[in-house]
């Protein structure tokens, strides 16, 4: 069983049993997530899709209090080591991955931009495919729709995906449905919506789009958890 807890915006804590993975922590400056205590978060790994402040804001504080290892592109990992004193990091580039005690993390392409809060170049933006004992899932990061997503479906056959769908800065719900088709998933957890006015989402309309396509879109409340049952399948090796 994989437990996914939504922490607002694009931030999730994913508990795989063997490890806890925290994605893109933007919590302390998000008024909608004011009830989330970042001091209570104890991830083993912090996965950062790109350098924008609304994805990395709380990574330093959480890494230092928890001893978590940051996983991101090489530029972001180096920035946290050089500028923030967070020296537990694993730098990746597109198509590269790392095998860990719970499974494997692969950094996959995303179509977006990336700069760090002080203006430093943030490397190429990306998403993540995480494989574990019983399956795999895809975290899109901030991205536009891309045919490259079909390769994720062919190679890893994920059980579910966490997809951005707030429009303006990322793909919208229509494109997110197509992304789910490309990746080959029926179950999608939405992210990157409602935090700021430009990414306000019509929840009912978005859910109808997914339902009409034979898929399920879950929009979690901040602090809410969802259990996802793996399908006990191995990622394709081809």
Protein Blocks (a to p, Z undefined) as FASTA:
>chain_A
ZZdddebjjaccddehjaccdehiafklmmklmmpcfklpccfbdcdfblcfklmmmmmm
mmmmnopacdddfklmmmmmmmnopabdcdddehiacddfklccdddddddddddfkopa
ebjadddddddfklccddebjadddfklmmmmmmnopabdcddfeghjlccfklmmmmmm
mnopabdcdehehkamklcccfklmmmmmmmnopacddddehiacddddehiacdfZZ
